Amino acid sequence: MRATTALKIMIISGLVSFASAQTCSFPGGFVDRSGKLLILNSYNDDDTSKVYISDKTANCAGDMTGFNVYVERNTALTENSTVVLPVGFTLEKNDCVKLYDIANFTTDENGKWFAQANKVTEVSANRPTLVKVDTENKKCQDLYRLEFKAKGKFTATQHAITSHLLFNQGVGQNEWSFEGVYTFTRWEDGDADLGKVYGYAAKNKGKVSAGKFVKAAAGAYVPPLRAYLKYVGNRKLAKSADEAAIELPESIEVRLIDGDGELTGIVRMDASTGEITKVNHWFDLKGRKLNAKPENKGMFVGTKVIQK
């Protein structure tokens, strides 16, 4: 039995004495003060799944800091994913997982949308974050748990959705929001957000593979402790009759920047096919496509190789 399943059973069956002063449970997880551990469940198999931490539960942890945070999933982590937590955390040395913070969305001189995401090791509470897993490494291919070290105390989940607004310098406004959820979220027919939301596919379905971003259609959903992109700008969209209306992108290029400010990779979020893919070309540091592998020195990005 995997640890994730065992933990879920313990919570449901009451095999752990949550009445003790050292341990307390809440919907979607529990706190173990004696072991300095916070367990959070990010399951995608139940429409009622949620992580709800009341003020009373948050007080149960008292002054506990520097504790371990385990985010349990019931499906193996894929190459591209997201996470949002009700506590600030750090990612200690890890050969399998990297975190990226989406800094902004903008358009280039040709009107092409792209986003910049910076590599981080520390994340604030309620801050949605991109997760990259090295699935080409065999030891990283069957992970069901994300492990972090808490930074500060964890707090009550005051809202079901937490929003990180992304500024577009080209138009001088916040046009996108990276939104984290603490409760299972589904978009049904007639939802006003359909057409503006780019969600994460947790399971293989049709032509969409697990670990891909998709332009949400009716029935799409996001499990708790995950995140999705949403257009929140006030410009009219192409479906309107206004000639000045904009058309939301079918694909959004994401430029991954490492801790030294160097471009380390480019992936593309394709809303029409529902895929995030590595770009199979060479680029310079400004993201400009090159016709062939460069011969001169410098930093260039290929499909899997960085050339210095």
N, C-alpha and C positions, 0 to 999 in steps of 0.2 A: 504493500500500500504506500502510495506517495505521501510525503509529509503534508501536502496541501489537503488531500482527502482526509487524513487523520485529524488535522486541525479543524476542518469543517465539522466532522463528526463530534469532536469534543465540545464544540460550541453548541451544537444542536442538542446533544444528549445530556449535557450538563455533567460530563465526567470530570470536569475541572470545577473546583469550588470557587465560583466567582463571588461568593459572598465574603470571601476572606478579604482582609485589608490590603493584601498584596496583589490581588488579581481582580480585574473587573472586565465585564464583557459589554459589548454594544453591537448593534446591527452592523455586520460586516467586519468584525474583528474583536480583539481583546488586548488588554494591557497586562503585562506581568512585571510588577515592580521589583520583585525579588531577582528576576532574571534580566531586568533592565531591557525589556523587549516589547515592541509594539507590532502586532500582527494585523495586516489589512488584507481583505479579500477583494480581488478584482475579477469576479466571475462573470461570464457572458452567457450563462445557461438559464437565467431566470429573470423574467421581466420585473420582478419585485426586488432584485438585488440592489443594495445600497450600502453606503458607509455613512452612518449617522452617529456623530459624537456629540452628546449633550454637554452642557456646562457641568453637570454632575459627574459625568464620565471623565471629562477633562480634568476636573479637580481630583479625581481618583489617582491620577498620576502624580499629584503633588508637585514637588520640585525636581522630579526626575528629569535629568538631561543626559546627553551623550549616550542615549540608549540605541540599540539596534532596531532598525525598521525592516520588516520583511513584508514585501508585497507579493501575495500568493495569487497565481493564475491557474485556471483549470485547462488551459491550452498552452502548448510550448511557445515561448517567445519567438517571434519572427524577426527578420532583419530590421524592419522599420516598425516602430510602435510609438506610443505616447504614455506619459504618466503625469498625474497631478496628486499631491499629497497635502493633508492638513497640518503638516509640520515641515519646517525647513530641514534640509538634509544635505549631506555630502556623499559623493561617490569616492570611496577609497580605491586604491590600486586595483584595477580590474582588467583582465585580459579580454573579456568578452563584451563588456558594455561601455558605451560612450553616451554622453548626454549633450544635446545641442539646444540652445535657447534661440528661438526665432526673434530676431532683432527688429526687422521691418519688412514691409512689402513695398515695392515700387515698380515703375516701368522704365525701360531704357529708351533711347532715342527713337526706336522703331515701334514703341508702344507695347513691347513685350513684357509681360509680368515676370518678376522674379523676387525671391525672398533670400535674405541672408540669415544664416543660423550660426551662432558662435558656440564653439565647444566650451563647456563649463564643467566644473566638478562640484560646485555649490549651487543649490537651488532654494529659493525662498518658499515659504509655505503658500499654498494655493496658486503656485506658478506652473502652468502647463508647460511641458518640456518634451522635446523629441528624444526618443531612445533608439540608438543604433546598436544592433547585436552582430557580432562577427560570426555569422552562421557558416562561413567557410571553414572555421576552426571547429574540428570535431567535438571538442569538449564544450562548445557553446551551442550545440545543436539540439539539446534536449533540456533547456532551462525552463522551469516553471516558477521561478522566484527571482525577484529583484531585491537586492540587499543594499541598504544604505545605513549611514550613521546619522542619527538625528542631530540637528543643530538648533538648540533652544527647546522650549516646551511645545507640546502639541496642543492644539486648541479645538474648540467646538466647531463643527461644520455649520456655520451660520446660514449658508446658502447652498442650494443644490447645484448651482453652476457658478464657477469663478471665471472671470474674464481678463485676458491680457490683450489690451488694445495695441494694434500695430499701425504705426504712423507712416503715411505715404508722403514723402517730401515733395513729390511732383505736384500734388494737388493741395498740400497743406492741411490734411485732415487724417483722422483715424479711419481707415477704410476696411480693415480686417480685424477680426478678433479671434484669438486662439483660446478656446473655451474648454475648461476642464469641468468634469461632472463627477458628483458624488453619488448619483443615483442613476440607475439604468434609464437611458433616454432613447425613445423611438420616435421617428417621424412618420405619421400616417397621411393618407390622402387628404389634400386640402390644407396641409400645414403651410403657413405663410413663409416658413424658412426654406422650404424645398426650392432648389435652384440656387440657393445662396450658401448651402452647407457642404463642406467637404469632409466626409467622415472616414473612419478607419475600419477596414474589414477584418474582423477577428477570425472568421472562418472562411474556408474555401467554398465558393458558391458560383456556379456557372463559369464565366470567363475571369472572374475576380478571384485572386489568390489571397490567402491570409497574409497580413502584413502590408497591405496596400491601402492607399487613400482613394476614396471614391467620391464622386459627386452624388450626394445622397438622393435616393429615390424613395418613394413611399415604401415603408417597411424597414428602411435602414435604421440601425441602432448603434449606440455606443455604451459599453459597460461602464460601471463605476470606476473611478480613478484613472480614466482615460481622457482624451481631449479630441476636439475637432475644430476645423477652421470654418469661419462664417464671415460673409461679406456684410459689413454694417455701415458702409458709406451711404451718403445721401444723394449720390448721382443716380439718375434714372437709368434703369437697365434696358437692354436692347429689346425686350419684349414689349416695351411701351412704344407709342407712336412718335415720341420726341426724337427729332433728328440728332440731338446732342447726346442721346442715350448711349451708354457704354455696354459692351458685351463682356460678361465674365469669362475669364480664360478657360480654355479646355485643358491647358497644361500650365503648371507653374514650376519654374526652375528654382531649385533650392541650392544655394551655394554654401557649402559647409566650410567654416573657418576655424582653424585650430587655435591653440592658446597663444601662438606667436603672431597671430594676425595673418597667417598664410592660408591661401585656398588649398584645402586638402581633398576636396571632392565635389562633384556636382551630381545631384540627383534630380529627377523630374517627376513632379506630381501630376499625373495625367487623369483629369476628371472624367474624360469620356470613356477610357478603358479601365479606370479604377486602379492604376498601377503607379508605384514609385519605382523607377528604374535607374540604374547607373547609366550615365551618358557615355556612349561608346565612341568618344572622340578625344582629341587633345585640345586643351584650352590654356591660355595664358592666365596670369593672375587676375586680370580684369574680366575673366569669363568669356573672352573672345575665342571663337572656334578657329583652330589651325588646320591647314590642309593635310599636314603630315606630322610625324613625330619630330619635334624640334632637335636640331643638332647643336645649337649654342647653349651655353650654360644659363642657368636661371631656374626658376621653379615652375614646373608645368604639371598638369594633371591629366592622366589618361584614365582608361577604364578601371584599372586596379593599381596602377603604378604612379608614383610621384618621382619625377626626374629632377635632380638638382644640378 
